[in-house]
Amino acid sequence: MNEVHPAGEPKSLSEQIQRDGYVVLRNLMDSQELEHLLNHADNFWDTLHDPQRPQSKLEVHGAAVAQIASVRMAACKKRLIDTVLTLLGPNIYVNYIGFTINPPQSEDKQHMAYHQDGGRISKEHAQFFEPRYTVKAAIWLTDGTRLGVGNFYVIPGSHRWKQKPDTKIDELAIPVYVEPGDVILFERRVWHTRKTNTSNTRRKVLFVDYAPRWMEPKCQMDITPPPTYSSPVEEQLFNNKETWRAYAPRKIDLPALDYMSSAGLTRSVEDES
Ligand SMILES: O=C(O)CCC(=O)C(=O)O
């Protein structure tokens, strides 16, 4: 977390998320950091993919991924974490982390359905104001600058829909083009999908979901033995064992609070209109 960025950038990135439901953080990872992550993704693929199902994605998540220092470091990159803290405030942790690796698929393979994240959350807020609650970072390790590579599609502004419109929503969606090392940061309510990878290369993305500490984890995140965390904020994000403290945290349980004030960050207020 020790690189610098122009003052105000997290604020303007978080304003873009408020408006569009997503934002792209360009060049977040440098080439060495990318190489480390790619090596891990490739090792997982080599050891875990099912050769009987060559078109199936491989998703590896939870402690097996969280225990890798370069992965935790990616989740804590300053420009990313500053934007996340501005959006969600200090009482957060990583409730999902995982590599998704998408091999080449045939043209007729149906793509994933458009969806919002968060399981039942949207259903349980029907007719009420639905808070953002969580944001997810898609850290792209491979090229996403052309179509047909398993691109991320999003409907800008759809996080504000009161209900899904009665139209073909694919016509409202746009592809988000990214270089390796760019990050798509999107919020839970925005409608999005991944299109089919019809290229001849594997698409590799590291996903990190940031959530309030009182929300349950989406995967088993306990790293044993505990690693050496590189900062108190990293420890808060990856070591969320004290569940009751997540509801009533003391200041000592919230290093991200001190971090926010030393970095001059304030939580943005969400416009409910
Ligand atoms: O793989 C992608 O690009 C999108 C994945 C997705 O829809 C999600 O993580 O909610």
Ligand as a Chemical Component Dictionary entry (heavy atoms), coordinates in Angstrom:
data_LIG
# 
_chem_comp.id                   LIG 
_chem_comp.type                 NON-POLYMER 
_chem_comp.pdbx_formal_charge   0 
_chem_comp.three_letter_code    LIG 
# 
loop_
_chem_comp_atom.comp_id 
_chem_comp_atom.atom_id 
_chem_comp_atom.alt_atom_id 
_chem_comp_atom.type_symbol 
_chem_comp_atom.charge 
_chem_comp_atom.model_Cartn_x 
_chem_comp_atom.model_Cartn_y 
_chem_comp_atom.model_Cartn_z 
_chem_comp_atom.pdbx_ordinal 
LIG O1 O1 O 0 -16.179 -13.422 -15.213 1  
LIG C1 C1 C 0 -16.633 -12.288 -15.342 2  
LIG O2 O2 O 0 -16.094 -11.421 -16.044 3  
LIG C2 C2 C 0 -17.897 -11.902 -14.620 4  
LIG C3 C3 C 0 -18.108 -12.726 -13.436 5  
LIG C4 C4 C 0 -19.334 -12.327 -12.693 6  
LIG O3 O3 O 0 -20.361 -12.133 -13.284 7  
LIG C5 C5 C 0 -19.291 -12.146 -11.268 8  
LIG O4 O4 O 0 -18.216 -12.324 -10.663 9  
LIG O5 O5 O 0 -20.328 -11.799 -10.671 10 
# 
loop_
_chem_comp_bond.comp_id 
_chem_comp_bond.atom_id_1 
_chem_comp_bond.atom_id_2 
_chem_comp_bond.value_order 
_chem_comp_bond.pdbx_ordinal 
LIG O1 C1 DOUB 1 
LIG C1 O2 SING 2 
LIG C1 C2 SING 3 
LIG C2 C3 SING 4 
LIG C3 C4 SING 5 
LIG C4 O3 DOUB 6 
LIG C4 C5 SING 7 
LIG C5 O4 DOUB 8 
LIG C5 O5 SING 9 
# 
